[in-house]
Amino acid sequence: MTTSAPAPQALPFLPFALPEIGEEEIAEVVDTLRSGWVTTGPKAKRFEQAFAEFLGEPQIECVAVNSATAGLHLALEALGIGPGDEVITTTHTFTATAEVVRYLGADVKLVDIDPATLNIDLAQIEAAITPRTRCIIPVHYAGLAVDMLALLDIARKHGLKVVEDAAHALPTTIEKELIGTLGSNATVFSFYANKTMTTGEGGMLVTRDAELARRARVMRLHGINRDAFDRFTAKVPSWYYEIVAPGFKYNLTDIAAALGLHQLKRLSAFQVRREHIAEAYLEAFADLPLILPPQAPEGDTHSWHLFVLRLADEAPVSRDQFIEAMFARGIGCSVHYVPLHQHPYWRERYGLTAEMFPHSQKAYERTVSIPLYTAMTDADVQRVIAAVRASLGVA
Ligand SMILES: *Cc1c(COP(=O)(O)O)cnc(C)c1O
């Protein structure tokens, strides 16, 4: 018999992100499967209504779609964006924000970020406006709102449309107003697996513009116009429909909406948990050679979709070394984002160089996103904190 202690059990790998799916979500999906109605139907409709109520505006138009990318595409299509037009957005985003502009044959004008918030720099927007500019797509990076009042002022002054990429911003407020209820033309949320709530894949286009919503509803399902039925009322047989445009296949299934109905009910509690974890990180990292993410102004809500650290110039390791050291301690990290100007497609199409985007480039070289999600236990949070400290050579 040996007296030595057993070797410590290696902790399981802590992934960068995980969804939190409860028994209610599972039961609702099973109910959908048993109902015989698995594609878009009553639950997708209920989810749209519940989403409007969550935004505190039961009359706002909510159009459920199978991704945020689809929602962004539909919003721009409904606004008539097309060849010859330019749309301004941030280089510091996911390619989906910009690719939808190219789907429509319009051109993307990428601009640099504000180094304090990593959100699109409003002065750079103004400098990028040309006679061809039609629209601005702000991204509420990590879940911290862009200064929308100032951005909407710029848009009004120049007669531009605004479509918010709110993939990170649920729920986020600015001046106490929820993103989705501001004065932009449309706002698009994502329910991708790693977002603040998930339907597996899914998104929601939100607008107060009834005409935009009507067009998006037609185009989300093959260009089928259901309003045509109204003209004939009861005389139209149930099998009849009219195609008014070459639409897309962007509808959200009831299986996905079943998840969404219950995720939405938990969203406020999810946000509180995320904020709690973010506060623990901010406190634990205050003495480290890091630039910590900015918090929302007093009284406003940060969704804390991402917790993005920036290694300070005096940090003893590079970003890549830091990520490797975290990985060696069993912690998954990510980088948000490899900026668009670095990717071959965007770089070559528009002749972009890193020098054109100094703040985004510097952020890219120094940022790392660490795990922050509701399925983390307090012990997981402490483990991440210890790993960050150790990876920076601090006990
Ligand atoms: C996730 C994400 C998207 C795309 O969302 P999907 O629902 O996957 O299409 C768009 N923009 C940003 C900033 C994102 O993070």
The ligand as an SDF file (V2000), in Angstrom:
LIG
                    3D

 15 15  0  0  0  0  0  0  0  0999 V2000
  -22.5250   36.3680  -34.7650 C   0  0  0  0  0  0  0  0  0  0  0  0
  -22.4200   37.6330  -35.5330 C   0  0  0  0  0  0  0  0  0  0  0  0
  -23.0910   37.8330  -36.7420 C   0  0  0  0  0  0  0  0  0  0  0  0
  -23.7880   36.7460  -37.4740 C   0  0  0  0  0  0  0  0  0  0  0  0
  -24.7810   36.1420  -36.7570 O   0  0  0  0  0  0  0  0  0  0  0  0
  -25.4540   34.8080  -37.3670 P   0  0  0  0  0  0  0  0  0  0  0  0
  -26.7030   34.6660  -36.5750 O   0  0  0  0  0  0  0  0  0  0  0  0
  -24.4720   33.7070  -37.1300 O   0  0  0  0  0  0  0  0  0  0  0  0
  -25.6970   35.0520  -38.8110 O   0  0  0  0  0  0  0  0  0  0  0  0
  -23.0440   39.0770  -37.3310 C   0  0  0  0  0  0  0  0  0  0  0  0
  -22.3390   40.0750  -36.7860 N   0  0  0  0  0  0  0  0  0  0  0  0
  -21.6620   39.9240  -35.6400 C   0  0  0  0  0  0  0  0  0  0  0  0
  -20.9150   41.0880  -35.0760 C   0  0  0  0  0  0  0  0  0  0  0  0
  -21.6530   38.6880  -34.9920 C   0  0  0  0  0  0  0  0  0  0  0  0
  -20.9490   38.5290  -33.8630 O   0  0  0  0  0  0  0  0  0  0  0  0
  1  2  1  0
  2  3  1  0
  2 14  2  0
  3  4  1  0
  3 10  2  0
  4  5  1  0
  5  6  1  0
  6  7  2  0
  6  8  1  0
  6  9  1  0
 10 11  1  0
 11 12  2  0
 12 13  1  0
 12 14  1  0
 14 15  1  0
M  END
$$$$
